[in-house]
């Protein structure tokens, strides 16, 4: 019966980007471009009926069917059925319309306006973490997309990526970030400048792009080739998870490996990792 179907909810996002509309369209539809701002891996079969697969590894992946493909205007993706019955992406999700992501692109004053509606998310408690995480996550991804398109368009990205249980309750996990080396950012707001040295010996400076305590932080790291840092905390199944990405551009392999080794050591001092803890699973 229609009345037995669970209710759904959605969230919407918009960003203005100083880039041609064709560059923005390519960034959201081309596999080579998607890995420069969004996921670690991507495969796209373009056109209506095609597929759109993205992955961050470690169970973090999603497969979608392309329902609308109007170049430089509109893209609609609908999530394909899950491959397993694990996580919130299972039984109840099958009772409702597939989750969808619909992008629209328009021009405004020589810039491109990108809008996204992420819809058909089940409105039930077990999906609250997913809803909140994707709502904040899309804002961060859009800021990263703007940074890439306006500062590094066409350049490959190398990521320092951390996804793990934080081993602290939610608020404490956020506080540990600033106790452990990010103290110079603790009282800053969007648009503020910062500068500090990590215990690993790196001098970091740039601008706070966005901060919403105790959940998300985005900042440029100008003295590492204008990299882009994002940090997010998410509660799922009674646990707190850390998602941290430093998106670098223009570093050679040796420079990147050295930087990743230093940051990995530094971050482990802040957030010790318990290998017996299962990592988070996501549906995109």
N, C-alpha and C positions, 0 to 999 in steps of 0.2 A: 504493500500500500504506500501511496505517496507520503502520507503523514508519518510513516515509520522511518523514512530516510533521515539520517542525521543532518542537522543544519550545517552550513558552511560559512566561512568568513574569508575576507581578502584584505590585502594591504596594497597601497599604491606608492609609487616613488617617481620623482621627477628631478632631472638635472639639466642645466644648460651648459653646453660644452663649446668652447671656441675652436671648433674643428668642422670641416666640410661634412655634409650629411652622408656623403658616400664613404668617408672614413669611419663614421660611427656605425653605419650599416655593416660594413665589412668587419668591424671589431666585434659585433655581436653575432655574426653568422659564419665567419670563416674560421676553421679549426686552427690555422696557424696564428691568427690574431687572438682567438679566445685564450690561448695559453700565455699571452702577453699581459693579461690583466685579470683573468677570471680563474680558470682551473689549471691543474698541472698537465692534464691530457684532454684532448678533445677530438671527436670525429663527427663530421657533419656530412650528410647526404642532402644536398640542397633541394628545395622545391616542395610543393605540397605532397604529402605522403612520405617524405624523406624522414630521416632520423637525425637526432641531435643528442650525442653522448658526451658527457663530461665526467672527469674523475680527479680527485685529489689523492687517490690511493687509500689504503687501509680501510676499505669498506665505504669510502666516501665517494659515491658515484650516482649518476642518474641517467636514465634513458627516456627520451621524449620523442613523440611523433610531431612532425611539422604539419599543422592544420591550416595556417595562413602564411603565405610567402609573397609579399608585395614589396619588391626591392625598393629600399630607401624610404619606405612608408610604414609597413606593418609586418610584424612577425608574431605568430601565435604557436606556442608549444603546448602539447598536452602530455602529461606523464603516462608512460606505458605501464602496464601491470607489473607489480614487483616480481622478482625472480624467486623470492623465498617468503616465508610467513613470519620473519623476524621483524621486531621493531614496530613502530606505530604505522608502518607503511603496509599493513596487512589487511586483516579481515574487514574492519570497519571501513577502510578506504575503498573497498570493492563495492560498497553499498551506495556510493555517491558518484557524481560526475568526476572525471579525472581532474587532478590538480592542473592548473594551467598558468602559463606565463605569457602575457600579451604585451608586446613592445609596440609603441608608435613613435615615429620620428617626424618632427616638423622643423621648419626654419623660423628663426626669430632674430631680426637685426643682424644678419650675417653669421649667426651662430646656430647650433643644432640643439633642439630640445628633445631629450629622450625621456619617454614615460614608460613605466612598467606597472601592470596590475598583476599581482600573484593571487589567484583566486581558487575557489573550491577547496580550501583548507578546512578539514573537519573542525567543527566547533564543539570539541569535547576536551576534558581535562588532560587526557594523555597526549593531546596535540598542542598544549599550551607552550611547551618548550620549543617545539618546531616553529610555531607561529611567531613567537617572540624572537627566536634566533634568526629566522629568515627575514623578519621585518627589519631588524638592526643590520643584518648581514647585507641586504641589498643596498642600504645606504652606504655602507663601507665599500662594497664592490663598485658602486657608481662613482665614488670619489677616486678609487683606484683607476677606473676607466678614464676619467677626466685627466688624471695625472699622466697616464700613459699617452693619451692622444695629444695632449698639449705640450708634453715635455720629451717624449721618447718614441713618437710614432714610427713604426717600422723596425724598431730595434728589439731583438730577442730579450726575454726576461729570464733571470735566474733567481729562484726563490730560496730563502731560508724559511722553512716551514715547520712549525711546531704545532701538533695537535695531540693533546694528552690530558689525562685527569690532572687537575691542579692539586689534589690531595689536601685542600683546605675548603672550608665552607665559603659560600659565594662572596660575601663582603670581605672576608680575610684574604681571599685570593686576589682581589683587587688591591687591597692595602699592601700585600707582599710585593706587588709590581713596583711600587714607589719606595718601599723599604729596601728593595734589592738593586737599586741603581737608577730608577727613573724618577728619583726624588725631585729633580729640577722641573718635572712636569706636573707635580702633584696639585698645584694650585692654579694652573694655567687654564685658559679658556680658548676657544677657537680664534685663530688669528694671532695669538701670542707667539713670541720667539722663545727659543730655549737653547741651552748649551750645557753639556756635561760630559764627563769622562766615565766610561764603564770600567769595571774592575778588570776587564780583559785588555784594557789599554787603548780602546777606541774612543776618539773624541767625536761626539755626536752633536750636531747643531741643525736647526731648521725651524719649521713653523708647525704649530698645532693646527691641524685642519679641522678636526672634529673631536669632541670628548663628551661622553655621557656616562659619568660615574654611576654605579660601579660596573658598567658593562662593556663599553667600547672606547677605543682611542685610535685616532688616525693622525699621522704626522709625517711631514717630509723629513728626510735625512740628507741634507744638501751636500755635506762633505763626503758622502759615499755616492758620488755621481748622481745626486738628486734621487736617491732611493725613496721608497714609500713604505712606511711602517703601519701595520694594522694590528691591533690587539683586541680580542673579544673574549668574554667569559659567558658560558652558557650552562644552565642547570638542566640536567636530564636524568630522570630516574633517581633523584636524590643525590646526584653527584655533580660536582662543578668541573667543567672542562675548559681548558685553555686553548685558544686558537691564535697563533701569532705568525705573521708573515712579514718578512722584509723583502720587498720586491726590488731587486737590483738590476741595473742596466749598464752595459758597456764594460763590465769587468771581464778580464780574461779568466781562463779556468784556474790558474794558480792563485790569482787574487781572490776569486770567489771561494775556493776551497779553504784558503787561509782565514778569510772572514767568517765562513760558516763554522770552522773549528773553534774560533774564538767565541763566537756568539753561542754556540752549543754549550761550551763549557760555562760561560757566564750564566746562561738561562737555567742550566741544571743546578747552579748554586741557589737560584731564586726558587725554582720549582723542581725539587727532586722527583725523579720519575720512578714509579713502581711498575716494573715490567709485568707483574701479575694482574694489573688492572687492565680490563678491556678498554680499548679505545672507543670513541663515540661513533655511531653510525648516523648517516644523514641521507635524506631523500631530497633530490633537487629537481 
